[in-house]
Amino acid sequence: MTVTIRLEADWGLLPYFVDEGDDRFEARTDAGFARRFALPDHVMSAIEDWNQLYQRILDWDDPRSSAFAGPEEEQHFYEQGRVVCRLLRRHVPTEVRIMYVGDGNIPAEYY
């Protein structure tokens, strides 16, 4: 069974979900995710920094109007997610798949 990590930003949620090979992605706590894959603090910090790029655009008073300031900011968010995926790839076993979907608005990329 292939384990897959899905990296995806969503408002108010943690950015990683894990499918242990049963075709069900489940959210993990920060500590649980770090422990499951023996991730060092700098990897967890990089994931959190990327996630905060997305979390900061949310306007809780008017969620529908929440958006990136412009295409450059949006592209930066997606590119930073790719950087995080490449970093994560160096720290998880090679048999673990990493699926990156940004904020759900890009086709899945695998690392």
N, C-alpha and C positions, 0 to 999 in steps of 0.2 A: 504494500500500500504506500502510495506516494503522499508525503506530507507537503502541504502547500501553505505558504504565508501569503495573504492578500494584504497589500498596503494600499489603503484608501482613506482619504480624509472625508469626514462627515461632521457636521456641526454637533458639538457636545459629546462625540464618541471618541474612543481611542482609535488610532489609525491602523491597527493590525488585527487581523482575524486569521485563525488557523484551522485548516482542514487536516485532520489527522489521518485522512485516507478513507473517510466514510462519507464523502461528498456533502459534509455539513461544515460550513465555516462558523466558528465560534469566536466571540470576542475574548480577549485575555486581559487581565490586569497588567499594569506595567511590570510589577514584580513577577507575575506568573509567566509573562512573555520572556522577560530577561532570563529567568531561571530555566525555562523550557529549552532555550537555545544557547544558554551560557553566554549571554551577550555582555560585553563590557559597558561600563557607564557611558563612554564616549559615543558608542553606537546608539544607545537609548537616548542620549541628549540630541544627537543628530536627527533621530526620528521625531522627537518632540519639537525641535526647532522647525522642522519642515511642517509638521502638523499645525503649529502656531501661525504659519503663513496663511493658512486657510481659516483657522478659528478667528483670526483678527478681522476678517471681512464681514463677519456676522453682525448685523444690527438687530439686537434683540427686540427693539421697539418696532421695527419694520423688516422682518426677515425676508420678505419677498423682494425688497430692494437691495438686499445684500449682493455685492458683486466685487470683483477685482476692480481696482482703480483704472485699469486699462489693459490692453493686450500684452504689454511688456510685463506687467506684474503677474498676469495669469501665466505667461510663458515661463517666467522665473519660478513660479510655484511648481509647474510640471517638471522643469529641468532639475530643480532641487530634489524632487521626488526620485528622479532617476539617479542622482548622486547618492541618495540614501540607499537605494536598491543595490547599487554597486558596492557600497560599504557593507551593507547587510550580507551580500553574497560572499564577501571575504570572511564572514564570521559564522556562517551556518554550514552544516554539512552539505557536500555537493549534491546529495540525493534529495535535498529539500528544494522544492520549487518556490520561487518568489514571483508572485503576480502583482504587477503594479497597474492601478487604474486611476491614479490621480484623485479626482473627486467624483469619479464615476463617469466622467465626460470624455474620456479618451479610450480607445481600444486597448484591451489588456496587452501588456508587455511582460515578457518573462525574462527573468535574470537567473 
